[in-house]
Amino acid sequence: MPIKHAITLQDTINLLNEMLALDARATYRLISSRAACNKELGDHPTIQVLDIGEVGLLGVLNGLFGVDEEDYGAIAAVFDNGELIEFIIR
């Protein structure tokens, strides 16, 4: 497959859900992983950073697509009883 020079929000959701279907455990672990970050990254206008100063993959991916009026990113992970079941456009 050739390199894509542009992707859509739906492309990203599709890939995340494909990854989830192929290996739910790895996807959960990757999405749940967080790294401590500094205040400068925490203050980024679109990258989603937890109040405790940690950032994860989903926060970075959301940073690509911006935030809504309430500063929420466009991609949401859906859980059911603690199990990651799908990614959706928020």
C-alpha positions in Angstrom: 0.0 0.0 0.0 1.4 3.4 -0.9 2.2 6.1 1.7 -0.9 8.3 2.4 -0.2 12.0 2.4 -3.6 12.8 4.0 -5.9 10.8 6.3 -9.3 11.5 7.6 -10.8 11.0 11.0 -12.7 8.0 9.7 -9.5 6.5 8.4 -8.0 6.7 11.8 -11.1 5.2 13.5 -11.1 2.4 10.9 -7.5 1.6 11.6 -8.0 1.6 15.4 -11.0 -0.7 15.1 -9.1 -3.0 12.7 -6.2 -3.1 15.2 -8.7 -3.9 18.0 -10.2 -6.8 16.0 -6.8 -8.2 15.3 -5.4 -8.0 18.8 -7.7 -6.6 21.5 -5.2 -7.0 24.3 -2.3 -5.2 22.6 -4.7 -2.4 21.5 -6.0 -2.0 25.1 -2.5 -1.9 26.5 -1.3 0.6 23.9 -4.3 2.9 24.4 -4.0 2.6 28.2 -0.3 3.4 28.3 0.6 6.9 29.5 3.8 8.8 29.7 4.5 11.7 32.1 4.9 15.0 30.3 5.9 18.5 31.0 3.7 21.5 31.4 4.5 22.8 27.8 3.0 19.6 26.3 0.2 19.7 28.8 -0.7 23.2 27.6 -0.8 22.1 23.9 -4.1 23.4 22.4 -5.2 20.1 20.9 -3.1 17.2 22.3 -5.2 15.6 25.1 -3.2 15.4 28.3 -4.6 14.1 31.6 -4.8 16.6 34.6 -2.1 14.5 36.3 0.4 15.4 33.5 0.3 12.2 31.5 -0.3 11.8 27.7 -1.3 8.7 25.8 -1.6 7.6 22.2 -5.2 8.5 22.0 -4.4 12.0 23.2 -1.8 12.4 20.5 -4.1 11.1 17.8 -6.8 13.5 19.0 -4.3 16.3 18.7 -4.2 15.7 14.9 -7.9 16.4 14.5 -8.4 19.3 17.0 -10.9 19.8 19.8 -14.5 20.8 20.1 -15.9 23.7 22.1 -15.5 21.8 25.4 -11.8 20.8 24.6 -12.7 17.2 23.8 -11.0 15.4 21.0 -12.8 13.7 18.1 -11.8 10.1 18.9 -13.3 8.2 21.8 -12.5 4.8 23.1 -15.7 2.9 24.1 -15.5 0.5 27.1 -18.0 -2.0 28.4 -17.4 -3.3 31.9 -13.7 -2.3 31.6 -13.3 -4.0 28.2 -12.3 -1.9 25.2 -15.0 -2.6 22.6 -14.6 0.0 19.9 -13.4 3.4 18.8 -15.9 6.0 17.6 -16.0 9.6 16.4 -17.2 11.5 19.4 
